[in-house]
Amino acid sequence: MLRMIAIVGLLGGCTMVPGPSPAAGMDGRWVVDLSTNPAEPYTKAMELRLAQDGVATGSFYDSEILAGRWKTDRGRTCVSFRTTDGAGPYHSAACLTGDGRIAGQTWAEHRDFLFNWNATRE
């Protein structure tokens, strides 16, 4: 019985150190490649701030991220959010790839387009 009390006492003093959040892989500043012609590079900045409660904030294409959410599930970390150009909403979704990049797409119904894009760390 005395051994059990000693073991419990020792374990009580230990603390578990959590590993990095899955959000850590996507959190931060990114350079988004929006080029339609490889000979004419066109990039914009994206900043993602992913909170533990699943909320995503930051900016994309010089616009504040609105109603953003992120989640890690089925082996991947993804984010979805809305931005605006003042004329209408842009809906974006993106997932972290195995090589540390982000693959995403943006849909703007009012502009009648869907655009695929990639991002790398700044």
Legacy VTK file of the C-alpha trace (Angstrom):
# vtk DataFile Version 3.0
C-alpha trace
ASCII
DATASET POLYDATA
POINTS 122 float
0.000 0.000 0.000
2.854 2.355 0.867
4.419 1.728 -2.572
1.136 2.645 -4.280
0.946 5.919 -2.374
4.585 6.701 -3.316
3.926 5.987 -7.017
0.775 8.110 -7.059
2.687 10.880 -5.309
5.451 10.780 -7.905
3.022 10.764 -10.822
1.080 13.644 -9.323
4.146 15.833 -9.732
4.555 14.987 -13.423
3.033 17.154 -16.092
2.259 16.124 -19.614
3.748 18.449 -22.205
1.374 18.647 -25.145
2.811 18.247 -28.617
2.480 20.973 -31.214
-1.025 21.790 -32.314
-1.965 20.549 -35.809
-2.699 24.207 -36.546
1.001 24.980 -36.157
1.629 23.605 -39.642
-0.698 26.173 -41.235
-0.416 29.061 -38.796
1.641 32.005 -40.005
2.519 33.973 -43.132
2.291 32.533 -46.658
2.994 33.645 -50.221
0.084 32.660 -52.448
0.850 31.974 -56.114
-2.062 33.315 -58.165
-0.214 33.227 -61.495
-2.155 32.194 -64.568
0.984 32.319 -66.725
4.292 30.962 -65.336
6.160 33.672 -67.254
4.205 36.355 -65.366
4.454 35.687 -61.612
1.608 37.077 -59.503
1.666 36.549 -55.745
-0.238 37.883 -52.749
0.247 37.540 -49.010
-1.877 35.389 -46.713
-1.669 35.303 -42.934
-3.449 32.567 -41.008
-4.034 32.654 -37.268
-5.622 29.382 -36.193
-7.032 29.291 -32.657
-7.410 26.089 -30.633
-11.217 26.433 -30.763
-11.231 26.010 -34.556
-11.566 29.697 -35.446
-9.384 31.035 -38.280
-8.550 34.737 -38.627
-5.986 36.725 -40.573
-5.888 38.110 -44.090
-5.867 36.922 -47.681
-5.365 38.969 -50.840
-5.351 42.245 -48.871
-8.707 41.425 -47.272
-9.638 40.404 -43.714
-10.595 36.756 -43.242
-14.221 36.509 -42.160
-16.077 33.536 -40.659
-12.949 31.377 -40.852
-12.779 27.829 -39.511
-10.059 25.171 -39.496
-9.925 21.495 -38.617
-7.598 18.525 -38.656
-9.412 15.370 -39.692
-8.826 12.345 -41.923
-5.093 12.946 -41.906
-5.118 16.542 -43.128
-5.395 20.085 -41.782
-7.681 22.410 -43.748
-9.085 25.912 -43.439
-12.146 27.587 -44.976
-12.994 31.267 -44.883
-14.694 34.160 -46.612
-13.218 37.468 -47.786
-14.721 40.285 -49.834
-13.713 42.815 -52.455
-16.592 45.118 -51.546
-18.696 43.836 -54.454
-19.279 40.322 -53.146
-17.888 37.396 -51.181
-14.954 35.160 -52.029
-15.121 31.685 -50.488
-11.739 29.975 -50.025
-10.789 26.506 -48.847
-7.274 25.140 -48.517
-5.407 22.162 -47.076
-1.848 21.685 -45.924
-0.031 19.284 -48.231
2.499 16.631 -47.262
5.396 18.809 -48.435
4.508 21.745 -46.162
2.707 23.771 -48.808
-0.934 24.786 -49.018
-3.206 23.840 -51.931
-6.350 25.927 -52.135
-9.157 27.264 -54.226
-11.275 30.394 -54.201
-14.790 30.705 -55.577
-16.382 34.058 -56.372
-19.917 33.559 -57.603
-20.373 37.259 -58.388
-17.266 37.130 -60.602
-18.204 33.751 -62.125
-14.890 32.056 -61.403
-13.236 29.293 -59.433
-9.479 29.637 -59.045
-6.989 27.016 -57.833
-3.885 28.300 -56.066
-0.842 27.171 -54.085
1.036 28.795 -51.225
4.490 28.484 -49.685
5.875 29.789 -46.397
6.974 33.415 -46.490
LINES 1 123
122 0 1 2 3 4 5 6 7 8 9 10 11 12 13 14 15 16 17 18 19 20 21 22 23 24 25 26 27 28 29 30 31 32 33 34 35 36 37 38 39 40 41 42 43 44 45 46 47 48 49 50 51 52 53 54 55 56 57 58 59 60 61 62 63 64 65 66 67 68 69 70 71 72 73 74 75 76 77 78 79 80 81 82 83 84 85 86 87 88 89 90 91 92 93 94 95 96 97 98 99 100 101 102 103 104 105 106 107 108 109 110 111 112 113 114 115 116 117 118 119 120 121
